[in-house]
């Protein structure tokens, strides 16, 4: 009973409400420069080559670590280091999305490209700050719940921009839809203003040079070179099996594999988002009970099971109900694994430069998701679908071999600590 009350206190705290809305604000711009924008451009009769080229506007998401030290070093004159910058980037997003709304793609794409790049830049900056704020504001025992609540808000935003926008676009012009989406950024502005201020446990960098160099120095000083290297390898490979599957799952279900129709997969796809949401919430509750370390072990195994659901579908062949089950089992397991992974990344960051450290660590995972999975289609063609999905299940497991080095099962089941700098060492060179 006492444990349940503690769980309710954690999930019901003002921090969690702030993270829910900040997660929504963080997820809102993503599809507006990708899938949703593609739908608008298709409706305007823009050529396929030009539509595909718009994927380049997302480059700021991959390069966000380049300017993250600036957000660690400098403090706006209002609302503090995290919330002040959050309000600035969110107002920038509101204006940039509104700028997209006033464009006419059929009369020229350049102004729309500029506005879309601005959205991607401010969105990537907001991601840096939300990740840093989440890392700074949550105590050790709150990280699992905080990660799941943030991801819940993020997924709800994906539902709005990925599905509600399409519904609205059949009833109003696309510019009006984008203008409405820009106004939803007020959710982020208000939540940033009223969000709890993180406790200033560690001092921010005193120079820009320190903001650039010290995140690297402190990380390896705290973990050691060997353990630090193994952690970085783990970040690259932990979600690799899930990323490989997701990279080809839609072609597999459509004409490249089982020949389901787009209508056939629409309902399971939407239901899968809810399965992911349930998975993230379940992960938060589980991590609060057993800690991040053990959750990383369990959820990696469950993700392999989720991939095996697609293996079973490939072996069985076209079966609508098995397809629904496979999609939702995989999405649920992915929600579990993602929440644990986000909580783990938070535990690796020092509050002094959490923006830079989290941006760098998440970029490693992005490298795995976007680069290492690029040949997935070629591999699937070479091996056949059933063998490929079996291999993705196996690829979900190597991270387990690294966990004993920095997240052992038999350690006290709490998140890895986030110590400050050693008081006896003057990394700031102030003495």
Secondary structure, DSSP 8 states (H G I E B T S, - for coil): -HHHHHHHHHHTSHHHHHHHHHHHHHHHTTGGGTHHHHHHHHHTT--HHHHHHGGGGGHHHHHTHHHHHHHHH---SSSHHHHHHHHHHHHHHHHHHHHHHT--GGG-SHHHHHHHHHHHHHHHHHHHHHHHHHHHH--GGGHHHHHHHHHHHHHHHHHIIIIIHHHHHTTS-HHHHHHHHHHTTHHHHHHHHHS------S---SSHHHHHHHHHHHHHHHH-HHHHHHHHHHHHHTTHHHHHHHHHHHHHHTTTTT---HHHHHHHHHHHHHHHHHHHHHHHHHHHHHHHHHHHHHHHHHHHHHHHHHHHHHHH-S-HHHHHHHHHHHHHHHHHHHHHHHHHHHHT--GGGHHHHHHHHHHHHHHIIIIITTTHHHHHHHH-HHHHHHHHHHHTTHHHHHHHHHS-TTS-SS--------TTS-TT---
